[in-house]
Amino acid sequence: MDLNFSAEELAFRDEVREWLAANLPADLKAKVARYAELEKEDVRRWHAILSGKGWIAPHWPVEWGGPGWNVVQRYMFEEECGYAGTPPIPALALMMCAPVLLQFGTQAQKARFLPKIHSGEEFWCQGYSEPGAGSDLAALKTRAVRDGDHYVVTGQKIWTTYAQWADWMFCLVRTDPGAAKKQEGISFLLIDMKSPGITIRPLILMDGTHEVNEVFFDGVRVPAGNLVHEENKGWTVAKYLLGYERMNSGRIGGSKRQLARLKELARAQSDGGRPLYENTRFRDRISRVEVELAALELTNLRFLDRMRRTGRPPGPEVSLLKIKGTQIQQMLTELMLAAVGPQGQYKSRLDDDPQEEFEALVAGLGARYLNYRKTTIYGGSDEVQRNILAKAWLGL
C-alpha cells in the first residue's frame, strides 16, 4: 500500500489549485464562504466555467467529454474544489446519472443525454425516495405499467432535491409488483419533468430554503426508449449508482476548509477577555474533529490506492466514508455555531471582516447548521450504512 502522491500527481494538484484561484468568480466564492443560498444561475455559471475548461466531468471517458484523468487526479480535483470553496458541482447528473448511462445506456440514450448534461443545458433530479421507502429503497411503490410504446407512471417521490429546477429525472419504478423479492421487479426510467401529469410541491426545510420537494405522477406517459438497462433489472443500476454517490460523500477538502474557518473564528471570538481558542475544552473539541478528519482522509486514501492498483470500483465498505464523512460535517457545523454564539452575540475581531459581514456569516452558519442535520440521512442513513457493512463486509 502506498498512500503517497508522486511528483507528477503533486504537480497536477498545484495546477488545479492555481487554476481555481484564478478562475473562481469572487462573488461565488464569497457566497459559499458566508453560507448564502445559491441560486440555479450560480450553479449553472460555475458549471459553464468548468465545462469550458473541460473539467466538468472528471469521471467521464474522453470520447464523451471527460478530461482523461486517472482516479488520483479525479480525487485531487474534487478535494481541491472543496478546499477552494467552489459552488457544488451538480452531482445528480454528472456523477450519478451519467455514469449509469455510460455503463448501461444505449448509444441513442448516450447521444441524446450526455452532451446536454456536460454543457449544463439540462438539469436533473433523482427519483428514489418515497413515503415509506427512503432508506429501505427496495420498498418503493411508484408503478410503471407498459402500454404499447410507453410506460404509464403513477405514484409519488419525496425529498427530491432541486426537482423545481430539473428538466429530467432518473427514477426507480416498480414494473413487476408480483416479484418474489422486493429488489426484483424494479426498473430505471428517464422522465421528462415537463410531461403532463407531474406535480411538484415544495418542502421548505428548517433553514427556510426550498431545496427538496414532493413529486406526484398521475398517469405520466414515458417512452419505452427511456428505459435504462433491462425491465425489472433496475436494482442492479441503483446499486451501481449508489456506489458513486457514497464515494463522494466524505468531502474531505470541504471539511478541511471548514476546519480552518472554525479555528479562525475561535481565535477571533472573545471568551472572558481571551480568545475562545484558548479555552481548553473548546480547543479539545476542535482537536477531536481534526483527528477524526485525518483518520477519514487516510481511509479515503486507502480506498484510492486500491482503486489505483486494481482499477476496481469501491465495494460496500465505501459506506465507511458516508458514515464518518457526514458525521464530521455535522460536528463542524455544531462547533462553528458554538464559536459565534447561538444568536451571534459575539462580535467580530477579524480586521478584514466588517461587523455586517460577520452578521451575515452568523446567519449563514445558523442556516447551515439546520441544513446539515440531513447529511447522516440522505444517500442511506447511518443505520442503513452500518447494516450494509455488517452484512456485506463483515459477513454478519
N, C-alpha and C positions, 0 to 999 in steps of 0.2 A: 504494500500500500504506500502511495506517495501523495501526501497532502500539500506538497509544494508546487508552485507555479514555475514554469520555465521562463527564460528570458524573453522569448517571443510572446508568451502569454501576458507577461507583465507589460511589455511594450504595447500590446493591444489594449490592455486596461487603461494605460496612460492616454492612448489615442481617444478612446471613448470618453474618458474623463475630461479631456481638453475640449473635445467637440461639444459635449453637453454644456460646459461652462460658457462656450462661445455662442451657442445656438438656442439655449432655453430662454424664451422671452421673459424679460424681467417681471412683467405683470403676472404671468402664470406662476413663476417661481414664488412671487410674493403671496399670491392667493393660496398656494399649497402651504407656504410657511406659516400663515396665520390661520390655517384650517378653515378657510372660507369655502362655501359650497361652490363646486364647479358646475358651470352650465354646459349644455351639449356642445355649444360652439367652442368652448375652451378645450374640451376633449378632442373635438374634430380638428382644431387648429394645430394642436401638438401632433395629432395623427398625420396631418398633411406634411408637417416638417420632417417627421421621421420617414414617411413614405418617399418624400423627395430625395432623402439621403440614401434610401434603400435599406433602412434599418427597422422598418416597421414590423417585419415578420421574421424574427430571428430563427424560428424553428422550421421555416418552410424550405423546401428544396429550391435550388437556383432557378430551375425551369419555370417555377410559379412565382418568382419574385423574391425569393429568400436571398440573404447575403452570403450563403455558403459557409457559415460559421460552424465550428465544431461545438461539442457540448460544453467545453470550458468557456469558450468565447460567449456562448449564449448566457451562461450563468453570470459571467462578469458583466455583461451588458445589463442584465436585469438588476443586479445588485448596484451597479453604478447609477442607474436611473433612480433607484430608491434612495441612494445616498445623496444624489444631487437634488432630490425633491421635485422631480418632474410630475406633471399630471399623470394619472394612471393610464397605461396603455389599455384600450378596450379589449380585455382578455376574452370575453364571451365569444367573439367572432374569431379573433386572430389566434388565440391559444387553445380554444376548446372546439369550436365548430370546424375550423379549417383543418386541424389535424385529423378529425373524423372523416371529412371529405377526402383528404389525401389518402387515407388508409382504406376507406370503404366506399367512397363515392364513385359514380360512373364518370366517364370522360365528359359527358354532357353536363353533369352536375358541377364538376370542377370548372369547366369553361364558363358556365353561367355565373357561378357564385364567387369563386376565388378572386378574380380581378377586382370586383367591386368591394370585397372585404379588404383587399390590400390598399385600394385607393381611399377607403373610408366613405365611399359613396352610399353604401348601405350599412345600417346599424342593426345589430342583432340582440336578441334576448334569449333566455333559456327557459323552456317549459318543462320543468322537472317536478318541483314540489307541489303537493295538493293538500287540501284539508284532510288530515288523517294519513297522509303519505308524504311526509317530509324526509325525516331521517330513514324511515322504512320505505324507501323509494319504490320497492317492488310491489307495494300495496296500492299503487296508483289505479284510478278507476276511469279516467277520461277515455272514452270509447272512440274507436275509428272503425267504421263499417264500410267494407268495399261496396261501391255502387258503380259498376262499369269501369270507366277510366278514372274514377275519383274515389277518395275516401271521404266519408262524412263524419266529422269530428264533433262530439258533444261531451261537455264536461267543464271542469274548472281547474285552473292552476293558481297558485298563490305564492307570495313573496317573489314575484317575478321582477328582477332588477331591471330598471330602465325600459320596461315594456312601453312606457309612454313615449319613448324616443325611437323605438325599434321599427324597422321596416320588415324584418323577418324574425321568426322564432324557430329554433330547433327544439323539437318537442317529443317526449315519450308518450305513447298512447297504447291502450290495450286493444289489440286486434283479435285476440282469442280469449274471451272470458272463461272458457271451459278448460284452459290448460291445467295440467296436473300440478305443476309447480307455479307459484306466483311470479317467479322470474321469467317463466316462459310466456308466450303469447303477447309480448310487448314489442312494439315497432317504433322506429325512429323516423319522424316526419319533419320536413321543412315546410313551414306555414307562412304564407304571405299575411302580414298583420293588417293589410288593408282589405282582407277578404270579408264579404258580408257575413254577419253572424258573430263577429268578435266584439266583445265589450270589455273595455279596460277601466277598472275602478281603482283610484289611488289608495294606498295605505300610508298614512302620514306617520313617520317614525317619532320616537320620543324627542329627538333633537329638532323636530319641526320640518324636516326635509321630506320631499317626495322622491323617494328612491325606489321603492318597491310597490307592487300592485297586485290586485286580483285580476285574472283574465278569464272571461267566460266564453265558451264556444257553444253556439246554438245552431247545430246543423251546418257547420262550416265545411265547404267542399274544397278538398285539397287534391290536386292532380296526383295520380298514382306514380308519375315520374319523380315526385318529390320524396318518395320512399328511399331511405338510405340503407344499404345492405339488404338483407332479406326480410320479408314479412315474418313477424314473430321472433326475430333474432335481434331485437333492439337492445336486449340486456347486454349482449356482447359489446355493442357500440357504447353503451352507457358506462360500462366498466373501463373501457379504454379511455374514454373522455375524462372520467373521474381521476384517473392516474395523472393526467396532465394538470388538472385543477389542483390537486393536493401537492404536487411537486413545486408549485409556485406559491404555496401558502406560507412558507417560512418568512419571506420578506425581510431577509436579514439586513440588506442595505438600508431599507426604510427604518428599521428598528435601530440601527446604528445612528442614523441621523437624529431620531427622536431621543436616543440616549444622550447624545452630545447636547441637544437643546435642553434636556432635563437638567444636566449639570450646569449649563449656562444660567438657567432660571434659578436653580438652587443657590448659586453663588451670588445672584443679583438680589435675592429676597432677604429681608431682614427678619431675624428670629431673636428677639430680645436684645437688639442692638448689634448683633453679629450676623454674618451670612448664614443662611439656612444650611448651607453645605457643611458648616462646621458643627451642626447638630449631629452627634454620633449616631443616634438611632436612625435619623433620616438618611445619613450617608450609608449606613449599613443596608438599608432597604435598596438604595441605588446599587450598592456593591452586589447584592444578591441577584438583581435582574441582569447586571453586567456579566456575572459568571454564567447565568443561565443562557444568555445570548451567545457567549463564547462557546459554550458546550453545543448549542444548536448549530452554530457555524461549523464546528468540527464534524458534527454528524452529517450536515449537508455536504461537506467536502468528501466524506467517506462515500456517500452515495455518488457524488460526482466522479470520484476516482474510479469506482466500479463501472460506471457508465462509460468513462473514457477508455477503460481497458477492455471491456466486453462488448460495448455497443448495445447492451440490453436495456430496455426501459425499466423504470422503477417498479418494484413489486408492492405488495400490501404493506411492507414496512415503511413506505413513504408516509403512512399515517402518523408516524412519529413527528414529522415536520409540521403536519397540520395541527397536532395537539399542542406541541410546545411553542410553535411559532405564534399561534393565535393567543395563547396564554400570555406570552411575553408582550405582545401588542397591547393587551388589556392592562397588564401590570404597568407599562409605561404611561398609558393614559391616566391611570389612577395616581401615579406619582407626580405627573406633571400638573394635574389638577390640584393635588395637595400642595405643590410648591407655590402656586399662585394664590391659594386660598379658595374656599368654596364659593365665595361671592367676589373673588378678585380683590379682596380688601388690601392686599399688599400693593405697594407702589413700585413702579419700575425704577431700578437703579442702573439700568443699562444706558450708557452715554449716548448710544446711537438708536435708542428705542424710545421715541416720544411717548408721553402718557397715553395719548389717544390710540397710538398703535398698540401699546400694551393692553389697553382695554379691549381692543378688537381681538387680540390674541387670546385673552381670557375668555371672551365669548366663544371664540372658535374652539378652545380647549374644552369648554363645557359641552358643546355640541358633539365634539369628537368623542368625549368620554361616553356619552349616551349612545352614540352610533356604534362604538366598538364593543358594546355588550353582545353584539350579534356574532362576533368573529368565531367564538367557540361553538356556534350552532351551524352557520352556513357551511356548505360543502360536506355535510355529515357532522353531526355533533360529536363532541369529545367522547361521549359514552359509546357512540357507534364506532368511532375510530378504535377505541380500546377493544371492543368486541372483534373488530377486524383483525387486530394484532393477535389477540388471544387465539382466534380460530385459525387464521391463515398462516401466521408466522410462528406462533408458539405451539400450535397443534393441540390446544386445549378444547 
